[in-house]
C-alpha cells in the first residue's frame, strides 16, 4: 500500500497596503503589522497610492491616512472604490481627526472602518484582522 501525499500550498500571507505620509508613523504601522505576520506595502503619499491602485494587484486590506500629501485619503478611497480589481478591498482610514463628523464622512465615503491617532496598537491589529476575515467570508459566500 502506497500513501499518496498531496502537495501542500503555501499559507496565504495577508497583504496590507499602508498609505501614510508621516515616515515615523508609517514605520510604526509597518512594525506593528509585520510582527503580526502581515506583509506590509508602504506608500508614502496619496499620489503614489493612486499609482499603486492603477498598476498593482489589490492587497487584502488598505490602511489609509486621511490627510496626505498631493492626494487626500478621501481621493485615494474614491480611487479604490472606482477600480474594479480593488473595489471590494476593505479600507481602514486612520486620522488625527476624530470628531463624529470626520468618522461619518469617512464611512459615508466608503471606508469600512475608522481609527483615530493616537491609536491602540492591539486594537488596530484587531480591526485589520476583522476586516480581512469579513472580506474572506464574503468571498467564500460568493464562490
Number of C-alpha atoms within 10 A of each C-alpha: 3 4 5 6 6 6 6 6 6 6 6 7 10 16 19 23 21 26 28 27 20 14 12 10 14 18 14 12 20 20 13 17 22 15 9 11 11 20 17 20 13 20 20 16 23 26 18 17 25 21 13 15 18 15 8 11 10 21 19 23 22 27 24 29 29 25 19 20 15 12 16 18 27 21 17 24 25 16 18 26 19 13 13 10 15 20 16 17 19 24 26 25 24 25 21 14 14 14 10 8 10 16 20 13 13 20 16 10 14 17 23 16 17 22 21 17 12 10 12 10 12 11 11 20 16 11 16 22 16 13 21 21 13 12 17 12 11 12 11 9 8 6 5
